[in-house]
Amino acid sequence: MGSEKDNSEDSSTHIMASDENGNLLGVCRLQKNSPDQAQLRFMAVNETFQGKGIGMKLIAYAEENAKQQGAKILILQARETALEFYKKCGYSVVEKSFLMWDRIQHYLMEKKL
Ligand SMILES: CC(C)(COP(=O)(O)OP(=O)(O)OC[C@H]1O[C@@H](n2cnc3c(N)ncnc32)[C@H](O)[C@@H]1OP(=O)(O)O)[C@@H](O)C(=O)NCCC(=O)NCCS
């Protein structure tokens, strides 16, 4: 288990999904980059509960929250293996962006809210 923090940690919105037994199902974090633009980061669904629609629900919640904060566009950096998931959530690829640890290709994606 590890943890990741950056300078936007305290000013970001942390979103967590759990079930009625308190099991942690998934998380994501929403940060505001500018008045119009929000960014989704640290998106992950507990392996045991993947493929059950939880990721999509987290995204829908984050989008609603971003809209309430005045954002007009939501961006994210998708790793290659999650591209299709984000496409199903309505995101489109803007550009091939960066390579993490020399092997995990990421893509900048966006969705107008
Ligand atoms: C990617 C991730 C967040 C998706 O969450 P999830 O709860 O499993 O996804 P959902 O069940 O909401 O899936 C929604 C749709 O996307 C599809 N989908 C989900 N993950 C997918 C993947 N990796 N590749 C292709 N399609 C995928 C599902 O089949 C489903 O399609 P359907 O509506 O046609 O049935 C989750 O698998 C995860 O945490 N993966 C590991 C961490 C990671 O990659 N995070 C993203 C970093 S950028």
The ligand as an SDF file (V2000), in Angstrom:
LIG
                    3D

 48 50  0  0  0  0  0  0  0  0999 V2000
  -10.4390    1.8980  -14.9290 C   0  0  0  0  0  0  0  0  0  0  0  0
  -11.3680    1.7440  -13.7110 C   0  0  0  0  0  0  0  0  0  0  0  0
  -11.3770    3.0300  -12.9010 C   0  0  0  0  0  0  0  0  0  0  0  0
  -12.7910    1.4440  -14.2330 C   0  0  0  0  0  0  0  0  0  0  0  0
  -13.6970    1.3190  -13.1290 O   0  0  0  0  0  0  0  0  0  0  0  0
  -14.8160    0.1760  -13.1150 P   0  0  0  0  0  0  0  0  0  0  0  0
  -15.7030    0.3840  -11.9460 O   0  0  0  0  0  0  0  0  0  0  0  0
  -14.1520   -1.1470  -13.2410 O   0  0  0  0  0  0  0  0  0  0  0  0
  -15.5880    0.5040  -14.4680 O   0  0  0  0  0  0  0  0  0  0  0  0
  -17.1530    0.3720  -14.7660 P   0  0  0  0  0  0  0  0  0  0  0  0
  -17.6420   -0.9310  -14.2190 O   0  0  0  0  0  0  0  0  0  0  0  0
  -17.8610    1.6040  -14.3170 O   0  0  0  0  0  0  0  0  0  0  0  0
  -17.1260    0.2880  -16.3590 O   0  0  0  0  0  0  0  0  0  0  0  0
  -17.8610    1.1390  -17.2010 C   0  0  0  0  0  0  0  0  0  0  0  0
  -17.7100    0.6250  -18.6370 C   0  0  0  0  0  0  0  0  0  0  0  0
  -16.3330    0.7140  -19.0330 O   0  0  0  0  0  0  0  0  0  0  0  0
  -15.8280   -0.5870  -19.3740 C   0  0  0  0  0  0  0  0  0  0  0  0
  -14.4640   -0.6850  -18.8480 N   0  0  0  0  0  0  0  0  0  0  0  0
  -14.0740   -0.5270  -17.5620 C   0  0  0  0  0  0  0  0  0  0  0  0
  -12.7370   -0.6570  -17.4540 N   0  0  0  0  0  0  0  0  0  0  0  0
  -12.2940   -0.9190  -18.7060 C   0  0  0  0  0  0  0  0  0  0  0  0
  -10.9980   -1.1460  -19.2440 C   0  0  0  0  0  0  0  0  0  0  0  0
   -9.9030   -1.1120  -18.4820 N   0  0  0  0  0  0  0  0  0  0  0  0
  -10.8900   -1.3840  -20.5870 N   0  0  0  0  0  0  0  0  0  0  0  0
  -11.9980   -1.4110  -21.3710 C   0  0  0  0  0  0  0  0  0  0  0  0
  -13.2520   -1.1840  -20.9170 N   0  0  0  0  0  0  0  0  0  0  0  0
  -13.3880   -0.9420  -19.5960 C   0  0  0  0  0  0  0  0  0  0  0  0
  -16.7700   -1.5790  -18.7050 C   0  0  0  0  0  0  0  0  0  0  0  0
  -16.7770   -2.8040  -19.3750 O   0  0  0  0  0  0  0  0  0  0  0  0
  -18.0980   -0.8430  -18.8030 C   0  0  0  0  0  0  0  0  0  0  0  0
  -18.6070   -0.9790  -20.1050 O   0  0  0  0  0  0  0  0  0  0  0  0
  -20.1760   -1.2690  -20.3790 P   0  0  0  0  0  0  0  0  0  0  0  0
  -20.9010   -0.0570  -19.8060 O   0  0  0  0  0  0  0  0  0  0  0  0
  -20.2710   -1.3750  -21.8580 O   0  0  0  0  0  0  0  0  0  0  0  0
  -20.5060   -2.5030  -19.6310 O   0  0  0  0  0  0  0  0  0  0  0  0
  -10.9450    0.5340  -12.8310 C   0  0  0  0  0  0  0  0  0  0  0  0
  -10.9290   -0.6300  -13.5900 O   0  0  0  0  0  0  0  0  0  0  0  0
   -9.5850    0.7180  -12.1510 C   0  0  0  0  0  0  0  0  0  0  0  0
   -9.5130    1.2320  -11.0430 O   0  0  0  0  0  0  0  0  0  0  0  0
   -8.5000    0.2410  -12.7970 N   0  0  0  0  0  0  0  0  0  0  0  0
   -7.1680    0.3030  -12.1950 C   0  0  0  0  0  0  0  0  0  0  0  0
   -6.6680    1.7270  -11.9450 C   0  0  0  0  0  0  0  0  0  0  0  0
   -6.7350    2.5950  -13.1740 C   0  0  0  0  0  0  0  0  0  0  0  0
   -6.4210    2.1820  -14.2840 O   0  0  0  0  0  0  0  0  0  0  0  0
   -7.1760    3.8340  -12.9560 N   0  0  0  0  0  0  0  0  0  0  0  0
   -7.2540    4.8300  -14.0080 C   0  0  0  0  0  0  0  0  0  0  0  0
   -5.9510    5.5360  -14.0450 C   0  0  0  0  0  0  0  0  0  0  0  0
   -5.9110    6.7040  -15.3650 S   0  0  0  0  0  0  0  0  0  0  0  0
  1  2  1  0
  2  3  1  0
  2  4  1  0
  2 36  1  0
  4  5  1  0
  5  6  1  0
  6  7  2  0
  6  8  1  0
  6  9  1  0
  9 10  1  0
 10 11  2  0
 10 12  1  0
 10 13  1  0
 13 14  1  0
 14 15  1  0
 15 16  1  0
 15 30  1  0
 16 17  1  0
 17 18  1  0
 17 28  1  0
 18 19  1  0
 18 27  1  0
 19 20  2  0
 20 21  1  0
 21 22  1  0
 21 27  2  0
 22 23  1  0
 22 24  2  0
 24 25  1  0
 25 26  2  0
 26 27  1  0
 28 29  1  0
 28 30  1  0
 30 31  1  0
 31 32  1  0
 32 33  2  0
 32 34  1  0
 32 35  1  0
 36 37  1  0
 36 38  1  0
 38 39  2  0
 38 40  1  0
 40 41  1  0
 41 42  1  0
 42 43  1  0
 43 44  2  0
 43 45  1  0
 45 46  1  0
 46 47  1  0
 47 48  1  0
M  END
$$$$
